[in-house]
Amino acid sequence: MEPRDLQLPGYVPVSLSQSTILTVYGLSSLLVVSLVWFLSGRSRNISKLDRLLMCWWAFTGLTHLILEGYFAFSPEFYKDKTGFYLAEVWKEYSKGDSRYAGRDSAIVAVEGMTSVLEGPPCLLAVYAIAKGKGYSYILQFAISLGQLYGTFVYFITAYLEGDNFSASPFYYYAYYVLANSFWLLIPSLIAIRCWKKISSAVQSQSQKKNKIR
């Protein structure tokens, strides 16, 4: 595991297969997304785009709370001998970024804040969209900026430290690059959309005030 000088006394290698770990994660995510999509479809007032956004916020919110929350508050997950699924996930992911198994302080801080400060708001965003709350766009914009900030910090700190934390090119591109790219692309698109919606609403309100005057 890179870097080669990483010492992890008591480290227990991952026991579940990669296919098992990814299948469980994929099916769990699909279940959440399908459930949200089905329930949101019962309301004719919610557009398909908003339903997709609800699915995204439910998926990413639970990922922040459960997966990242477990990592942040389980400092010795790499010693787990029971085959506990969440520990196995992070042992497997550490093949793409050994800073996780090594408990890099920047990583722990980012993941901890993401879990606590972004997890619950993501789930609140699902509710806000479903109920058409006025704060929906501001909330989504704020969370997206937070996700972008955390992801940039994640990549930049790796670059500054030599970007040499993966076990092989496969894990580097599959886990480190591909898996994290979604938290750059999707939050960027959501932030742009929300910026336009908020700007349009403010401009419309300003024009109404000018007409009244």
N, C-alpha and C positions, 0 to 999 in steps of 0.2 A: 504494500500500500504506500503510495507516494504522499508526502516526501519520505524518502527511505530512512531518514533518521528519526521518524516518529516512533515514540515509545509509548505503548499502551499496556501497562501491567494489568493482567487479568482479562485481557481481551478474549472474547469468545466468538469465533467465526460464525457467520450467518448460517443457520441450519435449514431454513426454508429455501426452496429453489427460486430463482429469479422469476420463472413463469408463474409460480404460485403467488408470490408477492404482488406482481403486476396484475394478475388476474383478479385477485381479491380487491385490490385498489380500483381497478377498472370497473368491476361489477358493482362495487359499493357506490362509486361515483355515478354510474349509469342509473342505479336505483334512485339516488337523490334527485338527479336531473329529471328522470322520467316522472317521479312523483310530483315535483314542482310543476312540470309542464302539464301534467294531467289536471292537477288541481286549479292551476291558473286558467286553463281552458274552459272552466265552468263559468267564467265571467266574460261576457261579450264586450266589456268596456276596456279590456286589456289587449293591446296590440300584440302581434306576434313578436315584434322586436323587444317589447317590454317583457314578454314571457321568457324570451331567451336570456334577457338580462337577469331576470329573477332566478333562472337556472344557474347562471354564472355566479351570482352572489351567494346562492345557497351552497354551491359546490366549493367556492373559494373560502367562504366563511367557515364551513365545517373543516376544511383543510387547515386553515389557520388555527382554529380552536383545538382540534383533535391531534392532528399530526405534529404541527409546529409547537403546540402547547406541550405535548408529551416530551418532545425533544428538549425544549427550554427548561422544563422542570424535572427532567430525569437525567442528571449528570453522569450516571454510571450505566446507561442503557447498553453500552458496548460489552458489559460484563454479564448480561442476561444469559442464563443457561436454559430457560424454560421454553424458548421458542416463541415468546410473546410477540404477537404480530407487529405492534408499533415499534418495538425494539429492532425487530428483523428488518423493517422498512428502512430505518436509519443506518443500520449496519450495511445494508445493500447500497443505499444512496451514498454512503461514505466512500464507496469504490470510485465514485465520480468526483467527490470532494472530501478528502480526508480531514478537512478542518472540522467536520461534524463529529467524527469519532474522537478527534483531538481536543474537542471542546474549545475551539478558538473563541476568545472573548468577544470579538466583533460579531461573529456568527451567533453566539448565544444571545447577545444583546439585541440584535436585529430580529431574530426569531422570537424572542420573548416579547418584545414590543409589538411585533406583528400579531402574535397570538392574542395578546390582551387588548391592544388598542384598535385592531382592525377586524378581528374575528366577530365580536358582537355587532359592530356597526354594519358588517356585511349582511348579517341576518336581519338587522333592522331595515336595510335597504330592500330586502325581499318584501317585507311588510309595507314599507313606504310606497313601493311601486304598486302593490296589490290594492292599496287603499287610496291611491292617487294623492298622497300627501304633498303639501307645498314644498317641503324640505327635501323631497326625493332627489332632485338634481344636484343640490348643494351637497347632500350626503354622499352621493355617488362620486361626485367630483373630488371631494376631500379624501375618500377612501382610495380612489384611483391614484391620486398624487402620493398618498402614503405608500401604496404598493410599488409605484415607480421609484420612489426614494429608496425604499428598502432593497429593491432589486438592483438599482444602480450601485448602492453601497456594497452589495454582495459581489458584484462583478468587479468593481473598482478595487476593493481591498484584495481580491484574488490577484488582480493584475499587478498591483503594487508589491505584492509578496512573492511574485515570480510565476504565478499561474501554473504551479506544478503540484497539483493535489490529487490527480486522478491515477487510477491503477493502470489504465490503458486508454488509447484514443477512443475506443468504443464507448467506454463509460464517460469519458470527457464530453463527447458530443451528444450522447443519448441522455445522460442525466444532467450534467452541468449546463450545457448549451441549450438543447432542445426543450427539456422540461421547464427551464426557467424563462425561456423566450416568451411563453404564453403570458407571463406576468409583466412583460414589457409591451407586447402587442395589444392585448385586450384592454388593459387599463388606459393605454394611450388613446385608443379609439373611443372609449367611454368618456374620458376626460374632455376630448375634443367635442363630442356630442353635447355633453353637459354645459361646456363653456358657451356653445352656440345657443342652447336653450335658455340659459340664464341671461346671456347678453340680449337676446331677443326680447325676453320678458321685461328686462329693465328698460330697454329702448322703447318698448310699447307703452310702458307705464309713464315714461318721461314725455312721450308724445301726447298722451292723454292729458297730462297736467298742463302742457303748453296750450292745448286746445281750450281747456277750461279758462285759462288766463286770457 
